[in-house]
Amino acid sequence: METTFVHHQSAHCENGVASNLLKHHGINISEPMVFGIGSGLFFFYLPLLKVNHAPAISYRPMPGFIFNKAAKRLGIKVKRVKFSNPQSAQKALEDNLNNNIPSGLQVGVYNLTYFPDEYRFHFNAHNLVVYGKNNDTFLISDPVMETVTTLTEKELEKVRFAKGALAPKGQMYYPVEIPTEIDWESAIKKGIKNTCTDMLAPVPIVGVAAMRFLAKSIRKWPAKKGVKVANHYLAQMVRMQEEIGTGGGGFRFIYAAFLQEASVILKNEKLAALSQEMTAIGDLWRDFAVNAARIYKNRSNQNDVYNSLADELLKLADLEEAFFKKLKKAI
């Protein structure tokens, strides 16, 4: 069994799955447009919560939020279902494939056999599409891969029912209702307003305030935790920024592309100018990641490296606060 599905590579898994599924249903929407309408740009820092023995840092909202918000704002109904056992999960998936319904799945990364070893770690919020099955092999469209791939029944079961934080529990999702007309202007404006609200939130663990909170923590880590632990924290920060999804710089580049598209649809030249500004901010996020990596790999030749890194992050926070205030006014 095989659905009539076309694979398109993307930068981030959830955006790519959403874009590919919607294209399959006749809605020509790009990855940046999904990301922007779904308010995918985010920042979160909660030091009391530990992920891989390091403070929780996230550059994106919870898994599923981007697609759910984008779908709601576009007037699309998406069905999501979790399963108590692998047998019912597989049956539901095969029923969809028999009905020509490609299905998005949330899976764990660690046991994805087609991933290079260096990218296989315990992270349970990856997304892919199953679009067919030949004998005991499922046909996989993973949007971060250049071409389609496959997983056996046992391999797919293992990643669908991975254990640990954000356990997917066999989660499957797919569009079930598509409107005849879409109000793109309204959806774009709602997405932008939501992102501005999140990034300018007056709480210390979200948005630019969280960046400043993290900068303050970076200054304290070496003395409070020791250099070895401080460097582990930095390594996890960079992993969340550059390896799990596309994080800091990558997300800014995707958002810049969204603003470029939005400027045409809304006929708003201010958004085009802000798109260029966000690209420049993305470049600085990439520099920040490189400098952090140099520290934890003991390759930095700067003095007082942790304070220098914290200063970089404070600069980014200032730039993003000014940016999102201008973006809020622009619409």
Secondary structure by P-SEA (a helix, b strand, c coil): cccbbbbbbcccaaaaaaaaaaaaacccccaaaaaaaacccbbbbbcccccccccccccccccaaaaaaaaaaacbbbbbbbbccaaaaaaaaaaaaaacbbbbbbbbccccccccccccccccbbbbbbccccccbbbbbcccccccccccaaaaaaaaaccccccccbbbbbbcccccccaaaaaaaaaaaaaaaaaacccccccaaaaaaaaaaaacccccccaaaaaaaaaaaaaacccccccaaaaaaaaaaaaaaaaaaaccaaaaaaaaaaaaaaaaaaaaaaaaaaaaaccccccaaaaaaaaaaaaaaaaaaaaaaaaaaac
